[in-house]
Amino acid sequence: MNDSIAYLGLLADEEIELDSAALMLSALDHEGMDIEPYLDQLRVINAAVEAAGEGMDADDLQSGEAQGALLAQVIGVDFGFAGDSESYDAPLNADMIRVLDRRRGLPVSLSILYVAVARRMGWTANALNTPGHVLVSIGPQEAPALIDPFRGGAPVEPERLIVLLKRALGPGVSPDETHVAPMSNRMTLIRLLANQATRAEQAGDTARACALYERMTVVAPEHSVAWGEMARLQLTHGDVGAARASLSAMLEITRDPEQRSQIHAALARLAGQRSSGV
C-alpha cells in the first residue's frame, strides 16, 4: 500500500512539493479515491494567489509582511481556510483530503498549504519547528515575517510568539532559536504524520499508529525515531521478527554511540524470541 509514496523517499528534499505530497499520504486512507479533483483545488488556489499578486505593484510584494497578507487574504479570507478550534484533535484535521473538503485543519496541515503556495509564487517560505503550534516564516531571509495559518494567516508579533513558545514549553524552559528553526520538507511531513500517529495511539488504535510510523520510514528512511517507535508498537503486537527488522534498520542509520548501544542491547534481549502465535 505504501508503494504509491515510495517516490517521496527517493526525492531530494527540495524536490518535494509539500501539498501534493501530503495529498498522496492522505490518499492512503481513502482507497480508490481520485485525488485529481483535490490537485485541481490546489491549482485553483495557486491561480487565485497569482492573480491577486498580479493586481499589485511588484515592489509592494517584496516584503514578507506583504506576501503574508496576500496569502491571508486569498487562502484565509477568500477560500476560508482556518484552524479547527472546535474539534482540534479530530484525525481529519491532519488528513489533507479532509482539510481541503472542510477548509479546516491543524497548524501543520494549514502551514503545508501556505508554504507550498508561497513557493510557487517564487517566495521564500518555511514551516517552522515551533513546539505545539507550527508557524510559517515568509519573505526575504534577512527579514522574514511570521504568520499563523491556523489563525487565517494572521501576522505573529514577537510578543505573541513568546507567549506561544512559553505555553508550549512549560515553566523552566527558555525559548531559543531552535524553536523557530525552519523544518525540512521531510520533517514537515513527518510532523504531519506524527500528529496522526499520536492521536491514533491515544485512541487505542496501535495498529494504525504503527502503520503511520511505517509511512514515516518510507518518506524519511533516515528518521531513526520512526523506526524506534515502529519497533515499540510491533512488540506490543507480539511481532518480534518485525521489531528486530525495525531495530536493525534503526541501527544502520544511527551514529550516536549511546543510542547504538541501546539498540544493540534491545536486539540482544530479542535474540531467540519468537513472535506470538509462531
C-alpha positions as protocol buffer text, in pm:
chain_id: "A"
residue {
  index: 1
  type: MET
  ca { x: 0 y: 0 z: 0 }
}
residue {
  index: 2
  type: ASN
  ca { x: 293 y: 233 z: 67 }
}
residue {
  index: 3
  type: ASP
  ca { x: 421 y: 181 z: -289 }
}
residue {
  index: 4
  type: SER
  ca { x: 243 y: 497 z: -400 }
}
residue {
  index: 5
  type: ILE
  ca { x: 454 y: 712 z: -166 }
}
residue {
  index: 6
  type: ALA
  ca { x: 786 y: 531 z: -217 }
}
residue {
  index: 7
  type: TYR
  ca { x: 899 y: 803 z: -458 }
}
residue {
  index: 8
  type: LEU
  ca { x: 899 y: 1056 z: -172 }
}
residue {
  index: 9
  type: GLY
  ca { x: 1182 y: 873 z: -1 }
}
residue {
  index: 10
  type: LEU
  ca { x: 1389 y: 890 z: -320 }
}
residue {
  index: 11
  type: LEU
  ca { x: 1347 y: 1261 z: -392 }
}
residue {
  index: 12
  type: ALA
  ca { x: 1593 y: 1525 z: -278 }
}
residue {
  index: 13
  type: ASP
  ca { x: 1429 y: 1724 z: 0 }
}
residue {
  index: 14
  type: GLU
  ca { x: 1396 y: 2039 z: -210 }
}
residue {
  index: 15
  type: GLU
  ca { x: 1215 y: 1842 z: -482 }
}
residue {
  index: 16
  type: ILE
  ca { x: 926 y: 1752 z: -253 }
}
residue {
  index: 17
  type: GLU
  ca { x: 610 y: 1958 z: -313 }
}
residue {
  index: 18
  type: LEU
  ca { x: 456 y: 1971 z: 32 }
}
residue {
  index: 19
  type: ASP
  ca { x: 87 y: 1999 z: -54 }
}
residue {
  index: 20
  type: SER
  ca { x: 79 y: 1732 z: -324 }
}
residue {
  index: 21
  type: ALA
  ca { x: 294 y: 1503 z: -106 }
}
residue {
  index: 22
  type: ALA
  ca { x: 51 y: 1549 z: 183 }
}
residue {
  index: 23
  type: LEU
  ca { x: -232 y: 1460 z: -54 }
}
residue {
  index: 24
  type: MET
  ca { x: -54 y: 1139 z: -155 }
}
residue {
  index: 25
  type: LEU
  ca { x: -17 y: 1046 z: 212 }
}
residue {
  index: 26
  type: SER
  ca { x: -383 y: 1124 z: 271 }
}
residue {
  index: 27
  type: ALA
  ca { x: -488 y: 907 z: -25 }
}
residue {
  index: 28
  type: LEU
  ca { x: -352 y: 601 z: 159 }
}
residue {
  index: 29
  type: ASP
  ca { x: -651 y: 634 z: 394 }
}
residue {
  index: 30
  type: HIS
  ca { x: -902 y: 679 z: 110 }
}
residue {
  index: 31
  type: GLU
  ca { x: -861 y: 370 z: -102 }
}
residue {
  index: 32
  type: GLY
  ca { x: -986 y: 414 z: -455 }
}
residue {
  index: 33
  type: MET
  ca { x: -1041 y: 788 z: -424 }
}
residue {
  index: 34
  type: ASP
  ca { x: -939 y: 1001 z: -721 }
}
residue {
  index: 35
  type: ILE
  ca { x: -714 y: 1278 z: -591 }
}
residue {
  index: 36
  type: GLU
  ca { x: -712 y: 1473 z: -919 }
}
residue {
  index: 37
  type: PRO
  ca { x: -1004 y: 1695 z: -806 }
}
residue {
  index: 38
  type: TYR
  ca { x: -800 y: 1783 z: -497 }
}
residue {
  index: 39
  type: LEU
  ca { x: -495 y: 1864 z: -706 }
}
residue {
  index: 40
  type: ASP
  ca { x: -731 y: 2083 z: -911 }
}
residue {
  index: 41
  type: GLN
  ca { x: -832 y: 2262 z: -590 }
}
residue {
  index: 42
  type: LEU
  ca { x: -468 y: 2337 z: -518 }
}
residue {
  index: 43
  type: ARG
  ca { x: -426 y: 2471 z: -872 }
}
residue {
  index: 44
  type: VAL
  ca { x: -729 y: 2697 z: -826 }
}
residue {
  index: 45
  type: ILE
  ca { x: -586 y: 2835 z: -501 }
}
residue {
  index: 46
  type: ASN
  ca { x: -248 y: 2889 z: -663 }
}
residue {
  index: 47
  type: ALA
  ca { x: -409 y: 3069 z: -958 }
}
residue {
  index: 48
  type: ALA
  ca { x: -609 y: 3293 z: -726 }
}
residue {
  index: 49
  type: VAL
  ca { x: -298 y: 3394 z: -531 }
}
residue {
  index: 50
  type: GLU
  ca { x: -112 y: 3457 z: -856 }
}
residue {
  index: 51
  type: ALA
  ca { x: -398 y: 3670 z: -990 }
}
residue {
  index: 52
  type: ALA
  ca { x: -412 y: 3871 z: -670 }
}
residue {
  index: 53
  type: GLY
  ca { x: -36 y: 3925 z: -688 }
}
residue {
  index: 54
  type: GLU
  ca { x: -57 y: 4043 z: -1048 }
}
residue {
  index: 55
  type: GLY
  ca { x: -302 y: 4309 z: -938 }
}
residue {
  index: 56
  type: MET
  ca { x: -40 y: 4464 z: -712 }
}
residue {
  index: 57
  type: ASP
  ca { x: 276 y: 4658 z: -779 }
}
residue {
  index: 58
  type: ALA
  ca { x: 572 y: 4417 z: -778 }
}
residue {
  index: 59
  type: ASP
  ca { x: 765 y: 4639 z: -538 }
}
residue {
  index: 60
  type: ASP
  ca { x: 479 y: 4616 z: -289 }
}
residue {
  index: 61
  type: LEU
  ca { x: 523 y: 4238 z: -271 }
}
residue {
  index: 62
  type: GLN
  ca { x: 891 y: 4236 z: -176 }
}
residue {
  index: 63
  type: SER
  ca { x: 839 y: 4216 z: 199 }
}
residue {
  index: 64
  type: GLY
  ca { x: 735 y: 3913 z: 400 }
}
residue {
  index: 65
  type: GLU
  ca { x: 458 y: 4115 z: 560 }
}
residue {
  index: 66
  type: ALA
  ca { x: 304 y: 4193 z: 220 }
}
residue {
  index: 67
  type: GLN
  ca { x: 340 y: 3836 z: 97 }
}
residue {
  index: 68
  type: GLY
  ca { x: 187 y: 3701 z: 416 }
}
residue {
  index: 69
  type: ALA
  ca { x: -102 y: 3948 z: 394 }
}
residue {
  index: 70
  type: LEU
  ca { x: -176 y: 3841 z: 36 }
}
residue {
  index: 71
  type: LEU
  ca { x: -183 y: 3472 z: 134 }
}
residue {
  index: 72
  type: ALA
  ca { x: -403 y: 3552 z: 434 }
}
residue {
  index: 73
  type: GLN
  ca { x: -649 y: 3737 z: 213 }
}
residue {
  index: 74
  type: VAL
  ca { x: -674 y: 3470 z: -54 }
}
residue {
  index: 75
  type: ILE
  ca { x: -633 y: 3148 z: 148 }
}
residue {
  index: 76
  type: GLY
  ca { x: -771 y: 3264 z: 480 }
}
residue {
  index: 77
  type: VAL
  ca { x: -1049 y: 3501 z: 370 }
}
residue {
  index: 78
  type: ASP
  ca { x: -1144 y: 3426 z: 10 }
}
residue {
  index: 79
  type: PHE
  ca { x: -1117 y: 3046 z: 42 }
}
residue {
  index: 80
  type: GLY
  ca { x: -1198 y: 3038 z: 413 }
}
residue {
  index: 81
  type: PHE
  ca { x: -920 y: 2811 z: 539 }
}
residue {
  index: 82
  type: ALA
  ca { x: -877 y: 2832 z: 917 }
}
residue {
  index: 83
  type: GLY
  ca { x: -786 y: 2626 z: 1219 }
}
residue {
  index: 84
  type: ASP
  ca { x: -1036 y: 2384 z: 1365 }
}
residue {
  index: 85
  type: SER
  ca { x: -1063 y: 2506 z: 1724 }
}
residue {
  index: 86
  type: GLU
  ca { x: -1385 y: 2317 z: 1795 }
}
residue {
  index: 87
  type: SER
  ca { x: -1257 y: 1966 z: 1715 }
}
residue {
  index: 88
  type: TYR
  ca { x: -882 y: 2026 z: 1725 }
}
residue {
  index: 89
  type: ASP
  ca { x: -781 y: 1665 z: 1795 }
}
residue {
  index: 90
  type: ALA
  ca { x: -1003 y: 1510 z: 1527 }
}
residue {
  index: 91
  type: PRO
  ca { x: -785 y: 1295 z: 1296 }
}
residue {
  index: 92
  type: LEU
  ca { x: -935 y: 1456 z: 986 }
}
residue {
  index: 93
  type: ASN
  ca { x: -752 y: 1781 z: 1072 }
}
residue {
  index: 94
  type: ALA
  ca { x: -425 y: 1616 z: 966 }
}
residue {
  index: 95
  type: ASP
  ca { x: -580 y: 1443 z: 664 }
}
residue {
  index: 96
  type: MET
  ca { x: -513 y: 1672 z: 366 }
}
residue {
  index: 97
  type: ILE
  ca { x: -809 y: 1544 z: 167 }
}
residue {
  index: 98
  type: ARG
  ca { x: -1045 y: 1628 z: 454 }
}
residue {
  index: 99
  type: VAL
  ca { x: -864 y: 1958 z: 516 }
}
residue {
  index: 100
  type: LEU
  ca { x: -945 y: 2060 z: 159 }
}
residue {
  index: 101
  type: ASP
  ca { x: -1302 y: 1931 z: 193 }
}
residue {
  index: 102
  type: ARG
  ca { x: -1371 y: 2119 z: 517 }
}
residue {
  index: 103
  type: ARG
  ca { x: -1122 y: 2406 z: 485 }
}
residue {
  index: 104
  type: ARG
  ca { x: -1029 y: 2336 z: 845 }
}
residue {
  index: 105
  type: GLY
  ca { x: -715 y: 2179 z: 984 }
}
residue {
  index: 106
  type: LEU
  ca { x: -426 y: 2171 z: 1227 }
}
residue {
  index: 107
  type: PRO
  ca { x: -145 y: 2429 z: 1226 }
}
residue {
  index: 108
  type: VAL
  ca { x: 84 y: 2185 z: 1043 }
}
residue {
  index: 109
  type: SER
  ca { x: -163 y: 2089 z: 768 }
}
residue {
  index: 110
  type: LEU
  ca { x: -258 y: 2451 z: 702 }
}
residue {
  index: 111
  type: SER
  ca { x: 108 y: 2554 z: 709 }
}
residue {
  index: 112
  type: ILE
  ca { x: 179 y: 2300 z: 435 }
}
residue {
  index: 113
  type: LEU
  ca { x: -82 y: 2470 z: 218 }
}
residue {
  index: 114
  type: TYR
  ca { x: 56 y: 2821 z: 279 }
}
residue {
  index: 115
  type: VAL
  ca { x: 420 y: 2722 z: 227 }
}
residue {
  index: 116
  type: ALA
  ca { x: 352 y: 2534 z: -96 }
}
residue {
  index: 117
  type: VAL
  ca { x: 152 y: 2821 z: -246 }
}
residue {
  index: 118
  type: ALA
  ca { x: 411 y: 3079 z: -142 }
}
residue {
  index: 119
  type: ARG
  ca { x: 692 y: 2881 z: -301 }
}
residue {
  index: 120
  type: ARG
  ca { x: 505 y: 2854 z: -629 }
}
residue {
  index: 121
  type: MET
  ca { x: 491 y: 3232 z: -625 }
}
residue {
  index: 122
  type: GLY
  ca { x: 870 y: 3228 z: -607 }
}
residue {
  index: 123
  type: TRP
  ca { x: 874 y: 3346 z: -245 }
}
residue {
  index: 124
  type: THR
  ca { x: 1086 y: 3205 z: 37 }
}
residue {
  index: 125
  type: ALA
  ca { x: 863 y: 3025 z: 287 }
}
residue {
  index: 126
  type: ASN
  ca { x: 915 y: 2756 z: 551 }
}
residue {
  index: 127
  type: ALA
  ca { x: 714 y: 2572 z: 813 }
}
residue {
  index: 128
  type: LEU
  ca { x: 882 y: 2632 z: 1148 }
}
residue {
  index: 129
  type: ASN
  ca { x: 962 y: 2381 z: 1419 }
}
residue {
  index: 130
  type: THR
  ca { x: 761 y: 2573 z: 1677 }
}
residue {
  index: 131
  type: PRO
  ca { x: 657 y: 2334 z: 1955 }
}
residue {
  index: 132
  type: GLY
  ca { x: 288 y: 2262 z: 1977 }
}
residue {
  index: 133
  type: HIS
  ca { x: 183 y: 2504 z: 1702 }
}
residue {
  index: 134
  type: VAL
  ca { x: 351 y: 2518 z: 1362 }
}
residue {
  index: 135
  type: LEU
  ca { x: 404 y: 2869 z: 1225 }
}
residue {
  index: 136
  type: VAL
  ca { x: 528 y: 2987 z: 887 }
}
residue {
  index: 137
  type: SER
  ca { x: 811 y: 3224 z: 801 }
}
residue {
  index: 138
  type: ILE
  ca { x: 776 y: 3407 z: 472 }
}
residue {
  index: 139
  type: GLY
  ca { x: 977 y: 3667 z: 288 }
}
residue {
  index: 140
  type: PRO
  ca { x: 1344 y: 3753 z: 232 }
}
residue {
  index: 141
  type: GLN
  ca { x: 1585 y: 3557 z: 450 }
}
residue {
  index: 142
  type: GLU
  ca { x: 1725 y: 3872 z: 603 }
}
residue {
  index: 143
  type: ALA
  ca { x: 1383 y: 3995 z: 718 }
}
residue {
  index: 144
  type: PRO
  ca { x: 1115 y: 3722 z: 715 }
}
residue {
  index: 145
  type: ALA
  ca { x: 770 y: 3773 z: 862 }
}
residue {
  index: 146
  type: LEU
  ca { x: 594 y: 3516 z: 1078 }
}
residue {
  index: 147
  type: ILE
  ca { x: 234 y: 3420 z: 1009 }
}
residue {
  index: 148
  type: ASP
  ca { x: -10 y: 3179 z: 1171 }
}
residue {
  index: 149
  type: PRO
  ca { x: -212 y: 2976 z: 915 }
}
residue {
  index: 150
  type: PHE
  ca { x: -428 y: 2840 z: 1198 }
}
residue {
  index: 151
  type: ARG
  ca { x: -549 y: 3196 z: 1254 }
}
residue {
  index: 152
  type: GLY
  ca { x: -616 y: 3263 z: 887 }
}
residue {
  index: 153
  type: GLY
  ca { x: -260 y: 3371 z: 813 }
}
residue {
  index: 154
  type: ALA
  ca { x: -255 y: 3643 z: 1078 }
}
residue {
  index: 155
  type: PRO
  ca { x: 86 y: 3801 z: 1146 }
}
residue {
  index: 156
  type: VAL
  ca { x: 266 y: 3679 z: 1457 }
}
residue {
  index: 157
  type: GLU
  ca { x: 424 y: 3962 z: 1651 }
}
residue {
  index: 158
  type: PRO
  ca { x: 726 y: 3892 z: 1879 }
}
residue {
  index: 159
  type: GLU
  ca { x: 513 y: 3923 z: 2192 }
}
residue {
  index: 160
  type: ARG
  ca { x: 266 y: 3660 z: 2070 }
}
residue {
  index: 161
  type: LEU
  ca { x: 549 y: 3431 z: 1963 }
}
residue {
  index: 162
  type: ILE
  ca { x: 694 y: 3439 z: 2314 }
}
residue {
  index: 163
  type: VAL
  ca { x: 352 y: 3359 z: 2461 }
}
residue {
  index: 164
  type: LEU
  ca { x: 306 y: 3065 z: 2223 }
}
residue {
  index: 165
  type: LEU
  ca { x: 650 y: 2925 z: 2296 }
}
residue {
  index: 166
  type: LYS
  ca { x: 625 y: 2959 z: 2673 }
}
residue {
  index: 167
  type: ARG
  ca { x: 282 y: 2795 z: 2672 }
}
residue {
  index: 168
  type: ALA
  ca { x: 413 y: 2500 z: 2468 }
}
residue {
  index: 169
  type: LEU
  ca { x: 743 y: 2459 z: 2652 }
}
residue {
  index: 170
  type: GLY
  ca { x: 610 y: 2497 z: 3003 }
}
residue {
  index: 171
  type: PRO
  ca { x: 775 y: 2657 z: 3306 }
}
residue {
  index: 172
  type: GLY
  ca { x: 1150 y: 2642 z: 3344 }
}
residue {
  index: 173
  type: VAL
  ca { x: 1227 y: 2612 z: 2971 }
}
residue {
  index: 174
  type: SER
  ca { x: 1354 y: 2919 z: 2789 }
}
residue {
  index: 175
  type: PRO
  ca { x: 1272 y: 2958 z: 2419 }
}
residue {
  index: 176
  type: ASP
  ca { x: 1567 y: 2966 z: 2182 }
}
residue {
  index: 177
  type: GLU
  ca { x: 1634 y: 2976 z: 1808 }
}
residue {
  index: 178
  type: THR
  ca { x: 1580 y: 2600 z: 1769 }
}
residue {
  index: 179
  type: HIS
  ca { x: 1213 y: 2652 z: 1849 }
}
residue {
  index: 180
  type: VAL
  ca { x: 1166 y: 2871 z: 1541 }
}
residue {
  index: 181
  type: ALA
  ca { x: 1402 y: 2683 z: 1309 }
}
residue {
  index: 182
  type: PRO
  ca { x: 1277 y: 2600 z: 958 }
}
residue {
  index: 183
  type: MET
  ca { x: 1179 y: 2237 z: 908 }
}
residue {
  index: 184
  type: SER
  ca { x: 1289 y: 2046 z: 601 }
}
residue {
  index: 185
  type: ASN
  ca { x: 1013 y: 1926 z: 372 }
}
residue {
  index: 186
  type: ARG
  ca { x: 1056 y: 1571 z: 501 }
}
residue {
  index: 187
  type: MET
  ca { x: 1038 y: 1679 z: 864 }
}
residue {
  index: 188
  type: THR
  ca { x: 726 y: 1882 z: 790 }
}
residue {
  index: 189
  type: LEU
  ca { x: 559 y: 1569 z: 651 }
}
residue {
  index: 190
  type: ILE
  ca { x: 690 y: 1370 z: 948 }
}
residue {
  index: 191
  type: ARG
  ca { x: 530 y: 1619 z: 1184 }
}
residue {
  index: 192
  type: LEU
  ca { x: 200 y: 1583 z: 997 }
}
residue {
  index: 193
  type: LEU
  ca { x: 216 y: 1203 z: 1027 }
}
residue {
  index: 194
  type: ALA
  ca { x: 331 y: 1220 z: 1390 }
}
residue {
  index: 195
  type: ASN
  ca { x: 18 y: 1418 z: 1477 }
}
residue {
  index: 196
  type: GLN
  ca { x: -192 y: 1136 z: 1332 }
}
residue {
  index: 197
  type: ALA
  ca { x: 14 y: 861 z: 1497 }
}
residue {
  index: 198
  type: THR
  ca { x: -4 y: 1022 z: 1840 }
}
residue {
  index: 199
  type: ARG
  ca { x: -379 y: 1063 z: 1818 }
}
residue {
  index: 200
  type: ALA
  ca { x: -426 y: 707 z: 1693 }
}
residue {
  index: 201
  type: GLU
  ca { x: -229 y: 564 z: 1983 }
}
residue {
  index: 202
  type: GLN
  ca { x: -411 y: 784 z: 2234 }
}
residue {
  index: 203
  type: ALA
  ca { x: -735 y: 641 z: 2095 }
}
residue {
  index: 204
  type: GLY
  ca { x: -603 y: 288 z: 2146 }
}
residue {
  index: 205
  type: ASP
  ca { x: -557 y: 215 z: 1776 }
}
residue {
  index: 206
  type: THR
  ca { x: -197 y: 94 z: 1793 }
}
residue {
  index: 207
  type: ALA
  ca { x: -224 y: -85 z: 1459 }
}
residue {
  index: 208
  type: ARG
  ca { x: -296 y: 243 z: 1282 }
}
residue {
  index: 209
  type: ALA
  ca { x: -23 y: 420 z: 1479 }
}
residue {
  index: 210
  type: CYS
  ca { x: 223 y: 152 z: 1368 }
}
residue {
  index: 211
  type: ALA
  ca { x: 112 y: 193 z: 1005 }
}
residue {
  index: 212
  type: LEU
  ca { x: 169 y: 568 z: 1030 }
}
residue {
  index: 213
  type: TYR
  ca { x: 520 y: 520 z: 1168 }
}
residue {
  index: 214
  type: GLU
  ca { x: 586 y: 286 z: 878 }
}
residue {
  index: 215
  type: ARG
  ca { x: 482 y: 563 z: 639 }
}
residue {
  index: 216
  type: MET
  ca { x: 733 y: 789 z: 809 }
}
residue {
  index: 217
  type: THR
  ca { x: 1011 y: 538 z: 739 }
}
residue {
  index: 218
  type: VAL
  ca { x: 912 y: 540 z: 371 }
}
residue {
  index: 219
  type: VAL
  ca { x: 905 y: 919 z: 345 }
}
residue {
  index: 220
  type: ALA
  ca { x: 1218 y: 971 z: 556 }
}
residue {
  index: 221
  type: PRO
  ca { x: 1419 y: 646 z: 571 }
}
residue {
  index: 222
  type: GLU
  ca { x: 1687 y: 809 z: 786 }
}
residue {
  index: 223
  type: HIS
  ca { x: 1444 y: 927 z: 1055 }
}
residue {
  index: 224
  type: SER
  ca { x: 1554 y: 693 z: 1333 }
}
residue {
  index: 225
  type: VAL
  ca { x: 1274 y: 789 z: 1573 }
}
residue {
  index: 226
  type: ALA
  ca { x: 1013 y: 644 z: 1337 }
}
residue {
  index: 227
  type: TRP
  ca { x: 1197 y: 310 z: 1321 }
}
residue {
  index: 228
  type: GLY
  ca { x: 1220 y: 301 z: 1700 }
}
residue {
  index: 229
  type: GLU
  ca { x: 853 y: 383 z: 1753 }
}
residue {
  index: 230
  type: MET
  ca { x: 752 y: 126 z: 1495 }
}
residue {
  index: 231
  type: ALA
  ca { x: 961 y: -139 z: 1673 }
}
residue {
  index: 232
  type: ARG
  ca { x: 799 y: -49 z: 2006 }
}
residue {
  index: 233
  type: LEU
  ca { x: 449 y: -92 z: 1865 }
}
residue {
  index: 234
  type: GLN
  ca { x: 540 y: -410 z: 1677 }
}
residue {
  index: 235
  type: LEU
  ca { x: 649 y: -558 z: 2010 }
}
residue {
  index: 236
  type: THR
  ca { x: 316 y: -465 z: 2169 }
}
residue {
  index: 237
  type: HIS
  ca { x: 155 y: -668 z: 1890 }
}
residue {
  index: 238
  type: GLY
  ca { x: 387 y: -960 z: 1959 }
}
residue {
  index: 239
  type: ASP
  ca { x: 561 y: -931 z: 1622 }
}
residue {
  index: 240
  type: VAL
  ca { x: 918 y: -987 z: 1740 }
}
residue {
  index: 241
  type: GLY
  ca { x: 1056 y: -1055 z: 1393 }
}
residue {
  index: 242
  type: ALA
  ca { x: 926 y: -723 z: 1257 }
}
residue {
  index: 243
  type: ALA
  ca { x: 1056 y: -539 z: 1564 }
}
residue {
  index: 244
  type: ARG
  ca { x: 1402 y: -689 z: 1514 }
}
residue {
  index: 245
  type: ALA
  ca { x: 1396 y: -578 z: 1150 }
}
residue {
  index: 246
  type: SER
  ca { x: 1295 y: -224 z: 1251 }
}
residue {
  index: 247
  type: LEU
  ca { x: 1566 y: -202 z: 1517 }
}
residue {
  index: 248
  type: SER
  ca { x: 1824 y: -334 z: 1271 }
}
residue {
  index: 249
  type: ALA
  ca { x: 1720 y: -64 z: 1022 }
}
residue {
  index: 250
  type: MET
  ca { x: 1746 y: 192 z: 1300 }
}
residue {
  index: 251
  type: LEU
  ca { x: 2097 y: 68 z: 1381 }
}
residue {
  index: 252
  type: GLU
  ca { x: 2201 y: 118 z: 1018 }
}
residue {
  index: 253
  type: ILE
  ca { x: 2128 y: 491 z: 1029 }
}
residue {
  index: 254
  type: THR
  ca { x: 2214 y: 575 z: 1391 }
}
residue {
  index: 255
  type: ARG
  ca { x: 2559 y: 717 z: 1460 }
}
residue {
  index: 256
  type: ASP
  ca { x: 2517 y: 821 z: 1825 }
}
residue {
  index: 257
  type: PRO
  ca { x: 2727 y: 574 z: 2035 }
}
residue {
  index: 258
  type: GLU
  ca { x: 2487 y: 571 z: 2330 }
}
residue {
  index: 259
  type: GLN
  ca { x: 2184 y: 512 z: 2111 }
}
residue {
  index: 260
  type: ARG
  ca { x: 2365 y: 240 z: 1917 }
}
residue {
  index: 261
  type: SER
  ca { x: 2448 y: 69 z: 2245 }
}
residue {
  index: 262
  type: GLN
  ca { x: 2080 y: 79 z: 2347 }
}
residue {
  index: 263
  type: ILE
  ca { x: 1973 y: -69 z: 2013 }
}
residue {
  index: 264
  type: HIS
  ca { x: 2231 y: -348 z: 2042 }
}
residue {
  index: 265
  type: ALA
  ca { x: 2103 y: -423 z: 2393 }
}
residue {
  index: 266
  type: ALA
  ca { x: 1743 y: -433 z: 2269 }
}
residue {
  index: 267
  type: LEU
  ca { x: 1836 y: -667 z: 1985 }
}
residue {
  index: 268
  type: ALA
  ca { x: 2021 y: -892 z: 2230 }
}
residue {
  index: 269
  type: ARG
  ca { x: 1713 y: -913 z: 2451 }
}
residue {
  index: 270
  type: LEU
  ca { x: 1505 y: -1012 z: 2149 }
}
residue {
  index: 271
  type: ALA
  ca { x: 1751 y: -1273 z: 2025 }
}
residue {
  index: 272
  type: GLY
  ca { x: 1588 y: -1614 z: 2023 }
}
residue {
  index: 273
  type: GLN
  ca { x: 1242 y: -1478 z: 2095 }
}
residue {
  index: 274
  type: ARG
  ca { x: 963 y: -1577 z: 1860 }
}
residue {
  index: 275
  type: SER
  ca { x: 660 y: -1380 z: 1750 }
}
residue {
  index: 276
  type: SER
  ca { x: 337 y: -1454 z: 1934 }
}
residue {
  index: 277
  type: GLY
  ca { x: 147 y: -1744 z: 1786 }
}
residue {
  index: 278
  type: VAL
  ca { x: 451 y: -1878 z: 1595 }
}
